[in-house]
């Protein structure tokens, strides 16, 4: 798997900031964080083998939190420059927020974009009228499970229909639909709870369809992360990247 260089920055570990480099493959789910230690021959115990949470800020301002990080390769050392590289992979990471200090692993809702389940879900982003006109469908979601602590919804969103005449003067007009499983907890909870519940839902759907479901995108909202417009707090959707093997 090829990983793309995202940039250099710093990571806080045991109360100390260290230089780091981040590499990602968002399509296939690849995460690599290289942490720089200013020692030519450091002990392999210089950094832990497993780290629950790593907060990373790149020099370009991008911020990431890596969860369940683990040592993925051996330490590479450069004695002449007195530096060594400790490589870490991670189970998943979160991005899209402004403040690392305020971030906590607590979320209200998580959205899993999947494919191959349109017939199973029985919902569409569009509807056809009696005169064969195509319209946006307001009845595009349904609650598939609900109890005192959890609400699970199935919903479909689609490309916007043309609203101006000049949008019709093109050779091809395409409409795409996105199917989403939304999991909402009444009380904010950790990402692991969302992923564990989604895996159960995914397996049930796969048993019904007798085929594998693909997960294309995962986003979530937290009450601690929002944008302010005209004194109103609007929830910001955060992006998640899941390690290859956990997405499918």
N, C-alpha and C positions, 0 to 999 in steps of 0.2 A: 504494500500500500504506500502510495506517495503522500507525503505530508508537506503542506505549504507553510513557509515561514511567515508568521504573523507579526513578529517584532520582538524587540528586547525590552526588558523592564526590570521590575523588582518583585520579589515575593517575600512575604513575612512568614518566618518560621521560628518558633520558640522565642518570640519577642525580638528577633533580629532580622533585618532586611538583607536579602541577598540578591545578586544579579541573576537574571534568568532569561531564557529564550523560549518562545512558545511556537509550536508547530501543530497544524490542524489539517484534517481532511473531513470537511463537513458532510460530504456526500456519502462516504463510507463509514464515518464514525471513527476517526483516528485522532488521538490526543497525545502529545508528547511535550513535556516541560523539562528543559535542561536547566538545572540549578548549578550555578558556578560557585565553587568553593576556592578561596584564595590560599590553597596549599598544593604543593607539588606532589606529595605522597600522603594524602590524608588517610585516616582510618576509615574502613568501610562502615564504621559505626558513627561517623561524623554526622550523618543524617539518618533518620529512621527509615526502615524498609517500607513502612506503611504510614500514611498520614491521612487523617480523617478529612481535613479541609485545608486547602491552600488558596490564599487570596493573592491574586496577581494583578498588577497594574503596569501596562506597557507605557513606554515613553510617548506614544501617540495619544495617550489618554484612555485607551480601551481598558476595561476592567473585566476580570473573569474570576469566578470561584470554582476550583476543581474539588470534587468530592471523591472520597475513597481512592486516593492516589497511592501508587505502589511503585517500587523500584522495578523498572522494566528491562534494564540492561546493566552490564557491569560498569564500574567507574572508569572513565578515561582520564588520564593525567598527562599534563605537560610540565615536566620538571623545569625546563628552561624559563617558562613564564610563571612558574609557581601557581598554576591553576589546575583545577580538576572539575570534571563535569559529572554530575549525578543525574541520570535520566529517569523521569517519572511518567508513567501513564496514569489515567484516571478513569473511573467508572463513568462519570459524566461531569459536565461543567455547565455553569449558568453565566449568561452575559446579558448586557442591555441595561444595567442600572448605573446610577450616578455615584453612589457612595459605598465604598467597601466597608466603612465603619458601621453603617446602619444596616448592612445586609445580615439577615438571619435565614437559616434554612427552614422557613415557615411559609407555606403557600395556601391560598384560598382555593384556587382553581387551576387545573392543568388541562391543556387541550392537546390531544393526540390526533394529528392528521394522518389518515390511513387511506388505502386504496383497495379496490376489488370487492367492496361490500355494498354497492348501491342497491342491488336487488334484495339483499338481506335486509337492509334498513327500510326500504319502502318509502323513502322520502326523496324529493328532488328540489333543486333550487329554482326550477321553472315550472310553470303550468300552462296548459293549452286550453283556450276558451272554446265555446261552442262554434265560434266563427273562425276557428283555427289560428287565432292570434296567440303569440307567445308572450308570456308575462312572467315577472318575478313571482315566486311562490312564497307567500307569507307563512304557509303551513309547512315549514321546512325543518322542523325539529320535533323530537318526542322524548319524553322521560322514559328510560328503559329500566331504571331502578331508583327507589327512594326509601330511606329510612330516617330515623331521628338524627343521624350524624352525617349522612352522605346522600348526594344527588348525582345520578349519572344520566347524561343526555347524549342522544345521537342527533347530529344536525348536519345539514348540507348547505354549503355556500357556493355561489357561482360567479362567473364573470358578469360584469355589468352589461346589461343590454344597451344597444345604441340609443342615445337620447337626442342626438342632433342629426339632421339630414345628411350633413357632410360626412358623418361616420359610416354612412352606407355606401359611399362611392369608393370602395376598395374591392379588390378581387376576391378576398377571402375574409369572412367574418367567423371567428371561432369563439365558442363558448365552452368553458371548462368548469367542472364541478369538483368541489373538495368535500370529502366526508370527514367528519370530526367526532371523536368521542371526548366529551367534556366531563371531567370528574371534579365535583365540588364537595369540599368538606365544610360543615357548618363552623367548626373551629379550625383555624389554620394548623397545618401539620407539615411534617417533613416530606421531602420528595420521595423517599423510599416507600412511604405509605401509598402515594399515588401510583408509583411504578408497580408495586406488588398487586394492587387492585386492578390496574390496567392489564397486567399479564393474565389474570384470571378471566377478564372479559374477552381478551384476545383469543385465548384458548377455546372458550365456549363458541365464539363466532367461527373459528377455524374448524371446529368439530362439525358445525352446521353446514359450512360451505365445502368442507373437505378440501381445503386449499390454504396456503399460507398467506397471511396478511402482511403487507409491507407498511412500515411506519416511515413517513417522509419528513415530518416536522413535529416538534414538540415545543409548546410555549406555556407560560404560566403567569399568574398574577398574584401579587402579595400586597397587603394593605400598607406595607412600609415603602413601596416603590410606586411613585405616581408623578405625573406632570401637573403643573398648575397653570390653568388658563382662566383669566378673569376671576381670580379668587376661588375657582373650583378645582378640586383635586380629581384628576382623571387617571384611572389605573393604567399603568404601562405594562404591556406584555413583554416578558423576558424570554430570551431564547435559550433552549437547552440543546446540548449535544451529547448523545449517548454513545458509549463505546461500541464498536462493531461487535456483533454477536448478541447484544442486548436489545438492539432495535428490531430485529426480525424474529 
